[in-house]
């Protein structure tokens, strides 16, 4: 595989950009190679600057559920761009997308658009603190809610990949108000609320963890969060930046039948363009400025390109059978992966829910941060390089999800499975 142009660009980028990348995991350090620079993507295929083409399982970290450059989304962006790319003022597209998002999520009376998932989560906890008059935030080990100061304690995603235990530059006065406890630990969660309930403003959770690898909630876990927070007047926040519109039209809360007080959404609502949102019932959202005293603003919030792309994408997602077909495809693919691992005697624990999944290189059942950490990261790194050499683009970290999209056809999946079988044989040889 020729990578000369990518190598040249990476060398140049390292002189201009920290680590040569604009988001740490992209540096590919944990998988023992340099990053490839992307030239274009179409459907489920991604092509680098050297002309190498790969089957993409990263999906821009989740939002490309229709595949890359879906014609209806591209056309919506094209038409909108011709009218202007940023107004800094309201546009009809904001209203139309807000209607579609609120209709999909029954827990949302109102929604505020922002520019990223991080903006959504940090705005949601500010609102929760203002609503309750309390300061403490409860999160869960291995769940990643963006890089705001309050969340960088036992967080997932790039912090796990790079082995960073938090981050310098975060004042102790801020993190002292964050409690992080094990995901799926109902007993400790109840104990925490019994001891600190009067100080806790909110509980924020990925309803399906996706940033320490895919870790679904154990039976009763989300139900307990809802019951206990309701009993103590604590705001329950679902971070659906990954799961929103991915697991169902109404996200994880539709799939599990549980309504949070606030919901955070990410770039999937903009067809993959930079956008985020947070929303909830009127009792909470009515406190956001200018209706209320909780300030949050952004010049690019409600950007017309992102709004147009989101409208086009949601129209496709609402078509009959979309999620049924994606679920069936994902279920079949996961079963085939498990069979290949079993035949090759590779110790793999495969977690799947909907069209998102992770192959953990461990014999243990992965149900929380501690069990995820038993995964053999060196074996994953070897597997990553094996797959890349065979034309399959995986996430450059053991602790991330991979995603199927509507654009993955049976021929693509068969190629991925054949590459996986060859990689597993090589790993065990």
N, C-alpha and C positions, 0 to 999 in steps of 0.2 A: 504494500500500500504506500503510495507516494504522498508525503506530507510536507514537502519543501516549503510551499507557500504558507501553510499554517505555522510552521516553525519560524519563518521570517516575521510573520505578523506578531507572534507571541514574543519574540525577542524585542521587537519595536514597542509593543504594548507595555512590556515590563519597564521600559524607560519612561513611560508616560502615565501609567495607571498602576496603583498599588497591586503587586502580585500579577500584573498583566491582565486582570479581570475586574469586572464591575460587580461581581458577587462571588464570595470566596470559594464555594464548592466547584465553580466552573474551572478552577485552576487544575483540577484532576490530581492533586497531590496524593490523595489517599488511595488512588488506584495505580500509582506508579508510572504515570505518563503525562505528557503535555497535552493541553487542550487542542482540539481541532476547531478551526474557525469556520463558521457556517456561511455559505453563499446563498442558499435558497432552501425552501421546504414546500412540498406540495403533497397533499393527502397525508399518508403515513410515511412519506419518504423525506429524508433530509440530505442535502448535498453540501460538502465542504468546499473550500476555496481551491482545493487541488483536484476537484472533480470526482471524489469518492462519494458514493451514494449509500445510505444506510436506512434500514427500517427503524423508524423512531418509536421508542417506548417511553420517552420522557414527556412528550406532549407539552413542551414548555412548562414542565412541572405541574401538568394537570389540565389547564384550561382548554386545550385544543381537542375537545371532545368530538368535534366534527371532522377533525383532521386539519392540516395546515392549508391556508389560502382557500378556504371553502368559497366557491364562486359567488354565492349569495351574500356572504359576509364581505368579500372583496368589493363586490359591486356597490354595496351600501356605503362602504368607506369611500370609494371613488366618487360617488355622486355627492356625498356630503363634503368631501375635501374641496370640491369645485366651488362650494358655497362659502368656504372659510374653515380654518382649522381650529380657531379658538376665539371666543367672543368675550369671555369674562363677564357674561350676562346670561340671563335665562334663555333657553331655547325650547321649542316644542318637543324635541327629542327627549329631553330630561323627563318630561311629564309622561310620555309614552312608555319609556323604559321603567319608570317608577311604578306605573300601573301594572306592567307585566311582572315585575319582581314581587310586588305586594300580593298579586293574585296567586303567585306560585307558593308563597310562604304565608299560611294563615296567621302566624304569630306576628306579622308585620302590618301595622296600620299605616305607618309612614317609614320612609327610608331616606337617608342622606347619602349622596354620592361623594366619594373622596377619590384619592388618586392611587391608593395601594391598600393591600391587606393590613400593613403595619399602621397606616393612618386610621383604618377602620377600628382596629382593636384598641389603640391608644385613646381614640375618641370615645369608644364604648365604656372603657373603665373610668374615664373622666366623668361621663354622664352618670355612671353607677355610683361613683363617690358623691357627686352632687345630690343625687336622688336620695341616698341613704344617710348622708352626713357622716359616713364612716370612711376609713382610710385603707384598710387591709384588703389585699387581693389574694385569693387562693387560686393557684394553678396546679398543674400536674407534671411530674417529672417526665421529660422527654417530649412534652408538647411545646411546639414553637408557635409563638403568636407575633412574630415580627421582632425587630431589633430595638424597640422602645426600652428604655432603662428598666421599667418595672418587670419586664418579661425575661431578662437575661439571667435567669437562675435555673439551673438544671433544664435548660432548653434543648430542643432537638435541632434538626436540620444541620446547617453548616457548623454549629458549635460542636456537635457530636463528630462530624466528619473530620474536622481539623483538630479535635481533642482540646478545644479551648473551654476551660471551666467557668464560663461566664464572660465577662469582658472588663478590662481596665477602663476607667473613665466613668464608671457607674457609681455615684455617691452612695455611701452606706445608709444615709438618711432616707434614700428612696427604696433600696432593696429590703430595708428592715420591715417595710410594710407589705412584702410579698412572702407568702407561704407556699412552698412547693411540696406536694405529697405524691406518693406513688399512684399512677394511673390504675384504675380498676380495683383499688383498695377501699372497699366500702366501710370496713370497720374503722380504719384510721380517718377516713373522711368524716364519719359521724363524730368521732372523738374530737377532731379539730373544731367542728362547729359547736360542739358542746362546751369546749373550753374557750373559744375565741369568738363565738357567734356575734356578740354585741359589738365587736370591732370590725367585722367583715363587711365590706361594701359589696363585693361580687365574687362569684366563682366563675372562672373562664376555662373552657375545655374544648379541645377538638373532640366532637362526639365520636368520631373515628380518628384515632391518632394517625397522622400521615407523615410526621417529621422525625420519627425514630424508626421509620419503616411503618408499614400498615399494621396497626394494632386495633382490632375492633373492641368495642365495649363488652365486658362480660354481662350475662343476663342480670338485670337488676341494678346495674351501675348507674346508668343515666336516669332511671326511675328514682333511685335514691337521691341523686343530685337534685332532681326537681322537687321531691317531697321535702327534703331537709331545708333547702333554700327558701321554699315557700313558707315553711313554718316559722322561719326566723327573719323574714323580710329582707333576704339577701337577693341581689340581682343575679340571675343565672344567664351567662353569656355563652352561646354556642359560636365558636370560631369555625365557620363553614367556608373558609377561604378555599380549602381543597374540596370538601364534600358537597358544597352548595352547587346544585344543578349537575353534579357528577353522579351521585348515588340515586338521585331521583329528581324530578322537576322541582320538588320542594325540599331537596337535600336530605341530610341525615334525619332531620326532625320529621319529615314525612315518612321516611323508611322505618323509624322507630316509634313514631306516634307520640312524640314528646315536644311540647312547645317551650322554648326558653323565653326569657324576658327581652333579651337583645340578641340579635344575630349579626355576625360579621361575614361579609362576602368579599371575594377577590376578583381577579382579572377574568374569570370565566364569564362574568356578567357583561364583559365588554368584548367578547369574542377573542380574548387574549391580549387586547390592548391594555395599557396601564390604567387601571380603575379599581376601586374598591367601594364598599358601602357598609353602613350599619343601620339597623332599623329595629323597630319594636312597636309596642303598643303606644297609644296616644299619651297615656299617663307619664311615660318616660320621654318620648320624642318631643312632647310639647314643651320640654324644658331646654331644648336646643335653640340657640340664638338663630334668628331674631325673635322667635316666639318666647324664649325663656332666657335665663342668665348663663347657660353653659355655652361658652364660646368655642367655635370651631369654624375654620374658613379655609379656602383654597382657590387660587385664581383659575386653576385648570379643572376644578371639580365640576362634573357634568360636561366634560369636554365633548363636543358634538361628534367627533370621530368615534370615540369609545361608545357613546350612546347609540349611534347608528349601527355599529357592529354588534352591540349587545341585542338590540331589537331584532336584527336579522337572525342572529344565532338562536335566540329563544323561540322565534317562530318555527325554526327547524326542529328544535327539541320537543315542541308540543305536538308534532305530527304523530298520528297513531302508530304504535308499535316500536317507536324509537328505543325506549329504555328496555323493552322486552327483548328486542334483538340484541342489544348490547350486553344484557345480562346473560343471555344464553350463550353468546359467543365467549364471554369471559369465563363462564362456568366450565365450558368445554375445554378452553385453553388451559385453565388452572389444573383440571383433572389430568390432562396430557403431561403437563410439567411434573406433576407429582409422580406419575407413572415412570417418566424418564429418570427422575431422581432415584426412585426405588430400584429400578433395574440396574442403574449405575452404582448403587450403594453409596450415593453421596448424601451425607447428613444435611438435609434441608428441611426447614420448617416453613411452609408456604402459607402466608396469611392472605386471604382475599375477601373483599366485600365489594359487590358490584364490579365495576371495571377497573378498580385499583387493587394492586397486590404487591407483595414483597416476598422474595425468596431469601430467607435468613439462612446463612450457612451455620446451622446449629441443630443439634438433636432435640433441644428443649422446645417446648411449646412457648411461643413468644406472646406474652400477655401484658408486659409492662416494660419499663425502662431497664430494670435489672436483667430480665431474661433476654431483652434485645441485645444487651451488652455481651452476652455469651457468644454472639456470632463471630465467626472467623473472618476478620476483615481482610487478611492477607489472601485467603482463598477467594473471597469475593473479588479482590483486585485482579487476581489471575483470571477469574471468570470474565470480568469486564474486558480485559485485554483480548481474551480468546474470542469473545463475541464481537468486539469491534473489528477484529481481523476478518471475521466472517460476514461483516456487513450489518451488524445489529447495534443500535445506539441505545445503551443503557444509561441510567443515572450514574454519575461517577462517585457513588457513595453507597455503602451497604445500607445506610440508614435513610433511605428514601423509597418512595413508592415508584412503581411503573404503571403505566396506564394504557389501556386499549381505547381505541376511538372507533367511530363509525367508518372511518376510512381503512381500517385494517380488514383486509379480505382474507379468505381461507388460504390463498396462496402465500400471503405474507406470514400468516401464523405458522404454516407448515415450514417455511424457511427458518423462522425463529426457533421452532422446536428441533429441527435438524441441527441447527447451530448449537443449541443447548446440549443436545445429546453428544455432539462431538466435543464440546467444551468439558462436559462432565467426565467423559472417558479420559480426556487428557489430564484433568485434575486428579483422577484416581489412578492414572497409569504410572 
